[in-house]
Amino acid sequence: MNYKVEGALRRNKKNFIIFLILWIILAIVLVMPISYSITKATIDGQFMMDKFFGGIATAFTDFGKTIGSIFTKDYIGTYFSTLFKFSILYAIFVLVGLIKTAPKHEFADIEHGSSDWSKNGEQYRVLSDRKGIILAQNNYLPLDKRGNVNVLVVGRIRIW
């Protein structure tokens, strides 16, 4: 199971910065107007749906006023509670994305036919890393080896 977590983290290293930047942009552009409209639509503890949708339109069109007023004491509590709910929903989507990119098995990202399966140079007990018949990058079948040095090449050569 550990290879799945490591594989998902390795594949998504660059995406974590993108996830964070997207969260910041959405927290400003989406959550601020929604929390502004929620506060405007809540009158005496009752939520008015028609005022909410009217407030959303004005919050998006007059974005400067929305940002200026969101940090006053009337709006700040609603903003942080809405931001918390949005962050939980966003984290669930990010987690699902990370789970989807986790490798299916331990050898998922290893090239077939390479020596990435071996560790700490154990392939060099049989192969050479300097000269001979090329098998893979930095892996050669030595010609001075005793025993069978036959090589089967599968594939085709393209000559244009």
DOBA-35379 format. One record per residue (C-alpha): chain; residue in three letters; z, x, y; residue number from 1. Coordinates in Angstrom, 1 decimal. Example, Ala and Ser with C-alpha at 12.3 -4.5 7.8 and 13.67 -1.06 7.14 Angstrom:
REM DOBA-35379
(rec A ALA (7.8 12.3 -4.5) 1)
(rec A SER (7.1 13.7 -1.1) 2)
//
This chain:
REM DOBA-35379
(rec A MET (0.0 0.0 0.0) 1)
(rec A ASN (0.6 2.9 2.3) 2)
(rec A TYR (-3.1 3.9 2.3) 3)
(rec A LYS (-3.9 0.5 3.8) 4)
(rec A VAL (-1.6 0.9 6.8) 5)
(rec A GLU (-2.8 4.5 7.3) 6)
(rec A GLY (-6.4 3.5 7.0) 7)
(rec A ALA (-6.1 0.6 9.4) 8)
(rec A LEU (-4.3 2.8 12.0) 9)
(rec A ARG (-6.9 5.6 11.5) 10)
(rec A ARG (-9.8 3.2 12.0) 11)
(rec A ASN (-8.3 1.5 15.1) 12)
(rec A LYS (-6.9 4.4 17.0) 13)
(rec A LYS (-9.4 3.9 19.8) 14)
(rec A ASN (-9.1 0.2 19.8) 15)
(rec A PHE (-5.3 0.2 20.6) 16)
(rec A ILE (-6.1 1.2 24.2) 17)
(rec A ILE (-8.8 -1.5 24.4) 18)
(rec A PHE (-6.3 -4.1 23.1) 19)
(rec A LEU (-3.7 -3.0 25.7) 20)
(rec A ILE (-6.2 -3.1 28.6) 21)
(rec A LEU (-7.5 -6.5 27.5) 22)
(rec A TRP (-3.9 -7.8 27.3) 23)
(rec A ILE (-3.2 -6.6 30.9) 24)
(rec A ILE (-6.5 -8.2 32.2) 25)
(rec A LEU (-5.8 -11.5 30.4) 26)
(rec A ALA (-2.2 -11.5 31.6) 27)
(rec A ILE (-3.4 -11.3 35.2) 28)
(rec A VAL (-6.6 -13.4 35.1) 29)
(rec A LEU (-5.6 -16.1 32.6) 30)
(rec A VAL (-1.8 -16.3 32.4) 31)
(rec A MET (-1.0 -16.2 36.1) 32)
(rec A PRO (-3.2 -19.2 37.0) 33)
(rec A ILE (-2.0 -21.2 34.0) 34)
(rec A SER (1.7 -20.6 34.8) 35)
(rec A TYR (1.0 -21.3 38.5) 36)
(rec A SER (-0.5 -24.7 37.5) 37)
(rec A ILE (2.3 -25.5 35.1) 38)
(rec A THR (4.9 -25.0 37.8) 39)
(rec A LYS (2.8 -27.1 40.3) 40)
(rec A ALA (2.4 -29.9 37.7) 41)
(rec A THR (6.0 -30.0 36.7) 42)
(rec A ILE (7.8 -32.4 39.1) 43)
(rec A ASP (11.4 -33.4 38.5) 44)
(rec A GLY (11.2 -32.1 34.9) 45)
(rec A GLN (8.1 -34.1 34.0) 46)
(rec A PHE (4.8 -32.6 33.3) 47)
(rec A MET (1.8 -34.3 35.0) 48)
(rec A MET (-1.4 -33.5 33.2) 49)
(rec A ASP (-3.8 -34.5 36.1) 50)
(rec A LYS (-1.9 -32.2 38.5) 51)
(rec A PHE (-2.1 -29.4 35.9) 52)
(rec A PHE (-5.9 -29.5 35.6) 53)
(rec A GLY (-6.3 -29.9 39.4) 54)
(rec A GLY (-3.9 -26.9 39.9) 55)
(rec A ILE (-5.9 -24.8 37.4) 56)
(rec A ALA (-9.1 -25.2 39.4) 57)
(rec A THR (-7.4 -24.3 42.7) 58)
(rec A ALA (-5.5 -21.4 41.0) 59)
(rec A PHE (-8.7 -19.8 39.8) 60)
(rec A THR (-10.6 -20.4 43.0) 61)
(rec A ASP (-7.8 -19.2 45.3) 62)
(rec A PHE (-6.7 -16.3 43.1) 63)
(rec A GLY (-5.2 -14.3 46.0) 64)
(rec A LYS (-2.8 -17.1 46.8) 65)
(rec A THR (-1.9 -17.5 43.1) 66)
(rec A ILE (-1.0 -13.8 42.7) 67)
(rec A GLY (1.0 -13.9 46.0) 68)
(rec A SER (3.0 -16.9 45.0) 69)
(rec A ILE (3.5 -16.2 41.3) 70)
(rec A PHE (6.3 -13.6 42.0) 71)
(rec A THR (8.4 -16.0 44.0) 72)
(rec A LYS (11.6 -17.4 42.5) 73)
(rec A ASP (10.0 -20.8 41.8) 74)
(rec A TYR (7.1 -19.4 39.7) 75)
(rec A ILE (8.4 -16.2 38.1) 76)
(rec A GLY (10.4 -17.9 35.3) 77)
(rec A THR (7.4 -19.9 34.2) 78)
(rec A TYR (5.2 -16.9 34.4) 79)
(rec A PHE (7.3 -14.8 32.1) 80)
(rec A SER (7.8 -17.6 29.6) 81)
(rec A THR (4.1 -18.2 29.5) 82)
(rec A LEU (3.4 -14.5 29.3) 83)
(rec A PHE (5.8 -14.2 26.4) 84)
(rec A LYS (4.1 -17.1 24.5) 85)
(rec A PHE (0.6 -15.6 25.3) 86)
(rec A SER (1.8 -12.1 24.1) 87)
(rec A ILE (3.0 -13.5 20.8) 88)
(rec A LEU (-0.3 -15.3 20.2) 89)
(rec A TYR (-2.3 -12.2 21.3) 90)
(rec A ALA (-0.2 -10.0 18.9) 91)
(rec A ILE (-1.0 -12.4 16.0) 92)
(rec A PHE (-4.7 -12.1 16.7) 93)
(rec A VAL (-4.5 -8.3 17.0) 94)
(rec A LEU (-2.5 -8.1 13.7) 95)
(rec A VAL (-5.1 -10.3 11.9) 96)
(rec A GLY (-7.8 -7.9 13.2) 97)
(rec A LEU (-5.9 -4.9 11.9) 98)
(rec A ILE (-5.4 -6.5 8.5) 99)
(rec A LYS (-9.1 -7.3 8.3) 100)
(rec A THR (-10.0 -3.6 9.0) 101)
(rec A ALA (-7.6 -2.3 6.4) 102)
(rec A PRO (-9.3 -0.5 3.5) 103)
(rec A LYS (-9.7 -2.5 0.3) 104)
(rec A HIS (-8.9 0.5 -1.9) 105)
(rec A GLU (-7.7 4.1 -1.6) 106)
(rec A PHE (-11.2 5.6 -1.7) 107)
(rec A ALA (-12.9 3.3 0.8) 108)
(rec A ASP (-13.9 5.8 3.5) 109)
(rec A ILE (-14.7 8.7 1.2) 110)
(rec A GLU (-18.4 9.5 0.8) 111)
(rec A HIS (-19.6 9.2 -2.7) 112)
(rec A GLY (-20.6 12.5 -4.1) 113)
(rec A SER (-18.4 14.5 -1.7) 114)
(rec A SER (-15.4 16.6 -2.6) 115)
(rec A ASP (-13.1 14.6 -0.2) 116)
(rec A TRP (-11.2 13.4 -3.3) 117)
(rec A SER (-9.8 16.8 -3.9) 118)
(rec A LYS (-6.9 18.2 -2.0) 119)
(rec A ASN (-5.9 21.7 -0.9) 120)
(rec A GLY (-9.1 23.4 -2.1) 121)
(rec A GLU (-8.7 22.5 -5.8) 122)
(rec A GLN (-12.5 22.0 -6.0) 123)
(rec A TYR (-13.0 25.7 -5.5) 124)
(rec A ARG (-11.6 26.4 -9.0) 125)
(rec A VAL (-15.0 25.2 -10.2) 126)
(rec A LEU (-17.1 25.3 -7.1) 127)
(rec A SER (-17.8 27.9 -4.4) 128)
(rec A ASP (-17.4 27.4 -0.6) 129)
(rec A ARG (-19.9 30.1 0.4) 130)
(rec A LYS (-23.0 30.4 -1.8) 131)
(rec A GLY (-24.9 28.9 -4.6) 132)
(rec A ILE (-26.6 25.5 -5.2) 133)
(rec A ILE (-25.7 23.1 -2.4) 134)
(rec A LEU (-23.8 20.1 -3.7) 135)
(rec A ALA (-22.2 18.8 -0.5) 136)
(rec A GLN (-21.0 20.2 2.8) 137)
(rec A ASN (-19.1 23.4 2.2) 138)
(rec A ASN (-19.4 22.9 -1.6) 139)
(rec A TYR (-21.8 25.0 -3.7) 140)
(rec A LEU (-22.2 25.4 -7.4) 141)
(rec A PRO (-22.0 29.2 -8.0) 142)
(rec A LEU (-24.9 30.8 -9.9) 143)
(rec A ASP (-22.8 33.5 -11.4) 144)
(rec A LYS (-20.6 31.0 -13.1) 145)
(rec A ARG (-20.2 31.2 -16.9) 146)
(rec A GLY (-21.2 28.1 -18.7) 147)
(rec A ASN (-23.4 25.2 -17.8) 148)
(rec A VAL (-24.8 25.3 -14.3) 149)
(rec A ASN (-27.4 22.6 -14.7) 150)
(rec A VAL (-27.7 20.2 -11.7) 151)
(rec A LEU (-29.2 16.7 -11.8) 152)
(rec A VAL (-30.5 15.6 -8.4) 153)
(rec A VAL (-30.7 11.9 -7.9) 154)
(rec A GLY (-32.7 10.5 -5.0) 155)
(rec A ARG (-35.9 11.4 -3.3) 156)
(rec A ILE (-37.2 13.9 -0.9) 157)
(rec A ARG (-39.0 12.6 2.2) 158)
(rec A ILE (-41.7 14.8 3.6) 159)
(rec A TRP (-43.4 13.4 6.6) 160)
//
